[in-house]
């Protein structure tokens, strides 16, 4: 009887050792285009011309990105508007909390937002994304701020000794998941503003 229990236990351990790691659906479903993280889409808005949609989008940009003046301290240019083509191009700052370790930390995602308006339709694109902790001390530690880099590291079969000393797969998932939620909330807010 003991021999049977030992054999069953050995088989269970062997099966667990050979089991494949499940694919993380969040990481593999992030909108990566040609190696770059890019969120884009469009929506139809019946009964609104280009000028009306452009005006709504500009008001939304200024109200949603209230903290964008902080970007100036990063040396990043602020709003560029070209009214003749109804394209809004702006750098935005998304602020959110995450918990990569034992403590909640305030993070900023700095994005490039482009909104193009035509009669009865608008489109958006969010790219050139990077994120960083609010704390200057944490940034001085050489924190990796590129989501594209973290996606590529996560997809590696083995992280390697040095990489795994700096970041774990769970931490990468937390960074990307929280950033993704902040960007998706931004898009939902734009869609709501444009629909009303």
LODOZA-36601 format. One record per residue (C-alpha): residue number from 0; x, y, z; chain; residue in one letter. Coordinates in Angstrom, 3 decimals, decimal comma. Each point is the difference from the previous one (the first is absolute). Example, Ala and Ser with C-alpha at 12.3 -4.5 7.8 and 13.67 -1.06 7.14 Angstrom:
BEGIN
<num = 0&east = 12,300&north = -4,500&up = 7,800&chaine = A&residu = a>
<num = 1&east = 1,370&north = 3,440&up = -0,660&chaine = A&residu = s>
END
This chain:
BEGIN
<num = 0&east = 0,000&north = 0,000&up = 0,000&chaine = A&residu = x>
<num = 1&east = 2,814&north = 2,415&up = 0,904&chaine = A&residu = x>
<num = 2&east = 1,694&north = -0,752&up = -3,288&chaine = A&residu = x>
<num = 3&east = -3,196&north = 0,872&up = -1,891&chaine = A&residu = x>
<num = 4&east = -0,323&north = 3,325&up = 1,861&chaine = A&residu = x>
<num = 5&east = 3,629&north = 0,844&up = -0,740&chaine = A&residu = x>
<num = 6&east = -0,426&north = -0,846&up = -3,709&chaine = A&residu = x>
<num = 7&east = -3,186&north = 2,122&up = -0,240&chaine = A&residu = x>
<num = 8&east = 1,693&north = 2,888&up = 1,776&chaine = A&residu = x>
<num = 9&east = 2,996&north = -0,271&up = -2,350&chaine = A&residu = x>
<num = 10&east = -2,291&north = -0,012&up = -3,063&chaine = A&residu = x>
<num = 11&east = -1,870&north = 3,090&up = 1,234&chaine = A&residu = x>
<num = 12&east = 3,256&north = 1,863&up = 0,592&chaine = A&residu = x>
<num = 13&east = 1,338&north = -1,054&up = -3,402&chaine = A&residu = x>
<num = 14&east = -3,181&north = 1,192&up = -1,723&chaine = A&residu = x>
<num = 15&east = 0,185&north = 3,358&up = 1,800&chaine = A&residu = x>
<num = 16&east = 3,642&north = 0,359&up = -1,072&chaine = A&residu = x>
<num = 17&east = -0,830&north = -0,576&up = -3,683&chaine = A&residu = x>
<num = 18&east = -3,180&north = 2,067&up = -0,039&chaine = A&residu = x>
<num = 19&east = 0,165&north = 2,976&up = -2,313&chaine = A&residu = x>
<num = 20&east = -0,338&north = 3,448&up = 1,454&chaine = A&residu = x>
<num = 21&east = -3,372&north = 1,499&up = -0,987&chaine = A&residu = x>
<num = 22&east = 0,196&north = 2,889&up = -2,457&chaine = A&residu = x>
<num = 23&east = -0,796&north = 3,327&up = 1,633&chaine = A&residu = x>
<num = 24&east = -2,912&north = 1,364&up = -1,997&chaine = A&residu = x>
<num = 25&east = 0,532&north = 3,639&up = 1,071&chaine = A&residu = x>
<num = 26&east = 3,615&north = 0,198&up = -1,181&chaine = A&residu = x>
<num = 27&east = -0,665&north = -1,823&up = -3,269&chaine = A&residu = x>
<num = 28&east = -3,093&north = 2,099&up = -0,760&chaine = A&residu = x>
<num = 29&east = 1,572&north = 3,432&up = 0,452&chaine = A&residu = x>
<num = 30&east = -0,269&north = 1,962&up = -3,291&chaine = A&residu = x>
<num = 31&east = 3,575&north = -0,268&up = -1,282&chaine = A&residu = x>
<num = 32&east = 0,510&north = 1,174&up = -3,600&chaine = A&residu = x>
<num = 33&east = 3,437&north = -0,509&up = -1,582&chaine = A&residu = x>
<num = 34&east = 1,559&north = -0,405&up = 3,437&chaine = A&residu = x>
<num = 35&east = -1,592&north = 3,181&up = 1,406&chaine = A&residu = x>
<num = 36&east = -2,873&north = 0,203&up = 2,465&chaine = A&residu = x>
<num = 37&east = -2,803&north = 1,948&up = -1,713&chaine = A&residu = x>
<num = 38&east = -3,652&north = 0,416&up = 0,957&chaine = A&residu = x>
<num = 39&east = -2,218&north = 1,180&up = -2,840&chaine = A&residu = x>
<num = 40&east = -3,599&north = 0,036&up = -1,098&chaine = A&residu = x>
<num = 41&east = -2,821&north = 2,086&up = -1,373&chaine = A&residu = x>
<num = 42&east = -3,646&north = 0,713&up = 0,691&chaine = A&residu = x>
<num = 43&east = -2,917&north = 1,384&up = -1,970&chaine = A&residu = x>
<num = 44&east = -1,900&north = 2,935&up = 1,512&chaine = A&residu = x>
<num = 45&east = -3,130&north = 0,767&up = -1,998&chaine = A&residu = x>
<num = 46&east = -1,047&north = 3,623&up = -0,391&chaine = A&residu = x>
<num = 47&east = 3,343&north = 1,595&up = 0,910&chaine = A&residu = x>
<num = 48&east = 2,216&north = 1,729&up = -2,512&chaine = A&residu = x>
<num = 49&east = 3,784&north = 0,163&up = 0,086&chaine = A&residu = x>
<num = 50&east = 0,122&north = 3,388&up = 1,736&chaine = A&residu = x>
<num = 51&east = -2,320&north = -1,097&up = 2,820&chaine = A&residu = x>
<num = 52&east = 1,928&north = -3,238&up = 0,593&chaine = A&residu = x>
<num = 53&east = 3,309&north = 1,857&up = -0,090&chaine = A&residu = x>
<num = 54&east = -1,257&north = 2,494&up = 2,608&chaine = A&residu = x>
<num = 55&east = -1,263&north = -2,798&up = 2,282&chaine = A&residu = x>
<num = 56&east = 3,295&north = -1,882&up = -0,323&chaine = A&residu = x>
<num = 57&east = 2,056&north = 3,097&up = 0,894&chaine = A&residu = x>
<num = 58&east = -2,128&north = 0,702&up = 3,080&chaine = A&residu = x>
<num = 59&east = 0,351&north = -3,626&up = 1,048&chaine = A&residu = x>
<num = 60&east = 3,808&north = 0,088&up = -0,419&chaine = A&residu = x>
<num = 61&east = 0,340&north = 3,061&up = 2,241&chaine = A&residu = x>
<num = 62&east = -2,355&north = -1,358&up = 2,662&chaine = A&residu = x>
<num = 63&east = 1,309&north = -3,595&up = 0,031&chaine = A&residu = x>
<num = 64&east = 3,709&north = 0,806&up = 0,019&chaine = A&residu = x>
<num = 65&east = -0,006&north = 2,523&up = 2,845&chaine = A&residu = x>
<num = 66&east = 3,417&north = -1,206&up = 1,211&chaine = A&residu = x>
<num = 67&east = 1,612&north = 0,406&up = -3,417&chaine = A&residu = x>
<num = 68&east = 1,888&north = 3,107&up = 1,116&chaine = A&residu = x>
<num = 69&east = 2,213&north = -2,480&up = 1,882&chaine = A&residu = x>
<num = 70&east = 1,224&north = -1,263&up = -3,365&chaine = A&residu = x>
<num = 71&east = 1,768&north = 3,312&up = -0,589&chaine = A&residu = x>
<num = 72&east = 2,449&north = -0,922&up = 2,737&chaine = A&residu = x>
<num = 73&east = 0,874&north = -3,125&up = -2,009&chaine = A&residu = x>
<num = 74&east = 1,026&north = 2,078&up = -3,041&chaine = A&residu = x>
<num = 75&east = -2,888&north = -1,329&up = -2,119&chaine = A&residu = x>
<num = 76&east = -1,842&north = 2,435&up = -2,297&chaine = A&residu = x>
<num = 77&east = -3,639&north = 0,730&up = 0,785&chaine = A&residu = x>
<num = 78&east = -3,072&north = 0,480&up = -2,222&chaine = A&residu = x>
<num = 79&east = 0,248&north = 0,368&up = -3,741&chaine = A&residu = x>
<num = 80&east = -3,238&north = 0,810&up = -1,802&chaine = A&residu = x>
<num = 81&east = -0,590&north = 0,184&up = -3,729&chaine = A&residu = x>
<num = 82&east = -3,550&north = 1,226&up = -0,392&chaine = A&residu = x>
<num = 83&east = -0,014&north = -0,178&up = -3,791&chaine = A&residu = x>
<num = 84&east = 0,064&north = -3,799&up = 0,071&chaine = A&residu = x>
<num = 85&east = -1,851&north = -0,419&up = 3,330&chaine = A&residu = x>
<num = 86&east = 2,777&north = -2,083&up = 1,493&chaine = A&residu = x>
<num = 87&east = 0,872&north = 0,367&up = 3,646&chaine = A&residu = x>
<num = 88&east = 3,485&north = -1,125&up = 0,956&chaine = A&residu = x>
<num = 89&east = 0,850&north = 0,192&up = 3,673&chaine = A&residu = x>
<num = 90&east = 2,191&north = -1,543&up = 2,643&chaine = A&residu = x>
<num = 91&east = -2,033&north = -1,189&up = 2,961&chaine = A&residu = x>
<num = 92&east = 0,796&north = -1,096&up = 3,505&chaine = A&residu = x>
<num = 93&east = -1,988&north = -2,839&up = 1,573&chaine = A&residu = x>
<num = 94&east = 0,380&north = -0,342&up = 3,763&chaine = A&residu = x>
<num = 95&east = -0,783&north = -3,240&up = 1,807&chaine = A&residu = x>
<num = 96&east = 1,024&north = -2,138&up = 2,965&chaine = A&residu = x>
<num = 97&east = 1,516&north = -3,449&up = -0,157&chaine = A&residu = x>
<num = 98&east = 1,588&north = -2,448&up = 2,362&chaine = A&residu = x>
<num = 99&east = 3,115&north = -1,591&up = -1,518&chaine = A&residu = x>
<num = 100&east = 1,229&north = -1,014&up = 3,464&chaine = A&residu = x>
<num = 101&east = -1,428&north = 0,458&up = 3,449&chaine = A&residu = x>
<num = 102&east = -0,972&north = 3,685&up = -0,300&chaine = A&residu = x>
<num = 103&east = -2,349&north = 1,939&up = -2,305&chaine = A&residu = x>
<num = 104&east = 2,036&north = 2,312&up = -2,225&chaine = A&residu = x>
<num = 105&east = -1,251&north = 2,886&up = -2,160&chaine = A&residu = x>
<num = 106&east = 0,952&north = -0,487&up = -3,654&chaine = A&residu = x>
<num = 107&east = -0,280&north = 2,239&up = -3,052&chaine = A&residu = x>
<num = 108&east = -0,531&north = -1,234&up = -3,554&chaine = A&residu = x>
<num = 109&east = 0,986&north = 2,576&up = -2,557&chaine = A&residu = x>
<num = 110&east = -1,753&north = -0,543&up = -3,315&chaine = A&residu = x>
<num = 111&east = -0,354&north = 1,595&up = -3,396&chaine = A&residu = x>
<num = 112&east = -3,664&north = 0,415&up = -0,890&chaine = A&residu = x>
<num = 113&east = -1,263&north = 0,750&up = -3,487&chaine = A&residu = x>
<num = 114&east = -3,689&north = 0,655&up = -0,670&chaine = A&residu = x>
<num = 115&east = -1,171&north = 0,597&up = -3,569&chaine = A&residu = x>
<num = 116&east = -3,500&north = 1,284&up = -0,714&chaine = A&residu = x>
<num = 117&east = -2,099&north = -0,103&up = -3,142&chaine = A&residu = x>
<num = 118&east = -3,732&north = 0,462&up = -0,497&chaine = A&residu = x>
<num = 119&east = -1,850&north = -2,607&up = 2,118&chaine = A&residu = x>
<num = 120&east = 3,182&north = -1,865&up = 0,972&chaine = A&residu = x>
<num = 121&east = 3,176&north = 0,267&up = 2,045&chaine = A&residu = x>
<num = 122&east = 2,999&north = -2,235&up = 0,439&chaine = A&residu = x>
<num = 123&east = 2,650&north = -0,178&up = 2,691&chaine = A&residu = x>
<num = 124&east = 3,466&north = -1,393&up = 0,407&chaine = A&residu = x>
<num = 125&east = 2,041&north = -0,299&up = 3,184&chaine = A&residu = x>
<num = 126&east = 3,659&north = -0,949&up = -0,321&chaine = A&residu = x>
<num = 127&east = 3,535&north = 1,029&up = 1,031&chaine = A&residu = x>
<num = 128&east = -0,874&north = -1,221&up = 3,475&chaine = A&residu = x>
<num = 129&east = 2,380&north = -0,112&up = 2,878&chaine = A&residu = x>
<num = 130&east = -0,568&north = -0,047&up = 3,712&chaine = A&residu = x>
<num = 131&east = 1,924&north = 0,826&up = 3,140&chaine = A&residu = x>
<num = 132&east = -0,467&north = 0,200&up = 3,753&chaine = A&residu = x>
<num = 133&east = -0,804&north = 3,466&up = 1,328&chaine = A&residu = x>
<num = 134&east = 2,870&north = -0,307&up = 2,482&chaine = A&residu = x>
<num = 135&east = 3,312&north = 1,360&up = -1,250&chaine = A&residu = x>
<num = 136&east = 1,830&north = -2,419&up = 2,304&chaine = A&residu = x>
<num = 137&east = -1,588&north = -3,011&up = -1,711&chaine = A&residu = x>
<num = 138&east = 0,897&north = 1,392&up = -3,423&chaine = A&residu = x>
<num = 139&east = 3,619&north = 0,419&up = 1,057&chaine = A&residu = x>
<num = 140&east = 0,190&north = -3,769&up = 0,500&chaine = A&residu = x>
<num = 141&east = -0,092&north = -0,507&up = -3,771&chaine = A&residu = x>
<num = 142&east = -3,629&north = -1,029&up = -0,279&chaine = A&residu = x>
<num = 143&east = -1,016&north = -1,466&up = -3,394&chaine = A&residu = x>
<num = 144&east = -2,777&north = 2,184&up = -1,444&chaine = A&residu = x>
<num = 145&east = -0,675&north = -1,499&up = -3,428&chaine = A&residu = x>
<num = 146&east = -3,094&north = -2,206&up = -0,294&chaine = A&residu = x>
<num = 147&east = 1,353&north = -1,485&up = -3,250&chaine = A&residu = x>
<num = 148&east = 3,146&north = -1,152&up = 1,821&chaine = A&residu = x>
<num = 149&east = -2,044&north = -1,541&up = 2,832&chaine = A&residu = x>
<num = 150&east = -2,257&north = -1,810&up = -2,495&chaine = A&residu = x>
<num = 151&east = 3,033&north = -1,480&up = -1,766&chaine = A&residu = x>
<num = 152&east = 1,554&north = -1,067&up = 3,324&chaine = A&residu = x>
<num = 153&east = -3,268&north = -1,589&up = 1,135&chaine = A&residu = x>
<num = 154&east = -0,244&north = -2,044&up = -3,212&chaine = A&residu = x>
<num = 155&east = 3,472&north = -1,496&up = 0,390&chaine = A&residu = x>
<num = 156&east = 0,087&north = -3,663&up = 0,931&chaine = A&residu = x>
<num = 157&east = 2,534&north = 0,678&up = 2,739&chaine = A&residu = x>
<num = 158&east = 0,622&north = 3,382&up = 1,593&chaine = A&residu = x>
<num = 159&east = 3,593&north = -0,721&up = 0,871&chaine = A&residu = x>
<num = 160&east = 1,733&north = 0,616&up = 3,290&chaine = A&residu = x>
<num = 161&east = 0,680&north = 3,741&up = -0,316&chaine = A&residu = x>
<num = 162&east = -3,460&north = 0,901&up = -1,334&chaine = A&residu = x>
<num = 163&east = -1,783&north = -2,089&up = 2,631&chaine = A&residu = x>
<num = 164&east = 2,003&north = 1,808&up = 2,702&chaine = A&residu = x>
<num = 165&east = -1,452&north = 3,323&up = -1,226&chaine = A&residu = x>
<num = 166&east = -3,572&north = -0,929&up = -0,914&chaine = A&residu = x>
<num = 167&east = -2,274&north = -3,044&up = 0,184&chaine = A&residu = x>
<num = 168&east = -2,761&north = -1,067&up = -2,379&chaine = A&residu = x>
<num = 169&east = -2,573&north = 0,915&up = 2,651&chaine = A&residu = x>
<num = 170&east = 1,448&north = 3,510&up = 0,285&chaine = A&residu = x>
<num = 171&east = 0,029&north = 0,398&up = -3,789&chaine = A&residu = x>
<num = 172&east = -3,629&north = -1,100&up = -0,120&chaine = A&residu = x>
<num = 173&east = -0,881&north = 2,512&up = 2,740&chaine = A&residu = x>
<num = 174&east = 1,785&north = 2,863&up = -1,833&chaine = A&residu = x>
<num = 175&east = -1,650&north = -0,776&up = -3,330&chaine = A&residu = x>
<num = 176&east = -3,435&north = -0,837&up = 1,406&chaine = A&residu = x>
<num = 177&east = -0,258&north = 3,240&up = 1,987&chaine = A&residu = x>
<num = 178&east = 1,303&north = 2,083&up = -2,920&chaine = A&residu = x>
<num = 179&east = -2,462&north = -1,735&up = -2,361&chaine = A&residu = x>
<num = 180&east = -2,911&north = 0,754&up = 2,358&chaine = A&residu = x>
<num = 181&east = 0,979&north = 3,697&up = 0,206&chaine = A&residu = x>
<num = 182&east = 0,160&north = 0,264&up = -3,802&chaine = A&residu = x>
<num = 183&east = -3,292&north = -1,877&up = -0,474&chaine = A&residu = x>
<num = 184&east = -1,643&north = 2,376&up = 2,534&chaine = A&residu = x>
<num = 185&east = 1,356&north = 2,954&up = -2,001&chaine = A&residu = x>
<num = 186&east = -1,497&north = -1,391&up = -3,221&chaine = A&residu = x>
<num = 187&east = -3,352&north = -0,651&up = 1,714&chaine = A&residu = x>
<num = 188&east = -0,041&north = 3,598&up = 1,254&chaine = A&residu = x>
<num = 189&east = 0,709&north = 1,329&up = -3,518&chaine = A&residu = x>
<num = 190&east = -2,763&north = -2,166&up = -1,469&chaine = A&residu = x>
<num = 191&east = -2,482&north = 1,181&up = 2,640&chaine = A&residu = x>
<num = 192&east = 0,859&north = 3,664&up = -0,566&chaine = A&residu = x>
<num = 193&east = -0,289&north = -0,312&up = -3,773&chaine = A&residu = x>
<num = 194&east = -3,348&north = -1,853&up = 0,199&chaine = A&residu = x>
<num = 195&east = -1,671&north = 2,619&up = 2,236&chaine = A&residu = x>
END
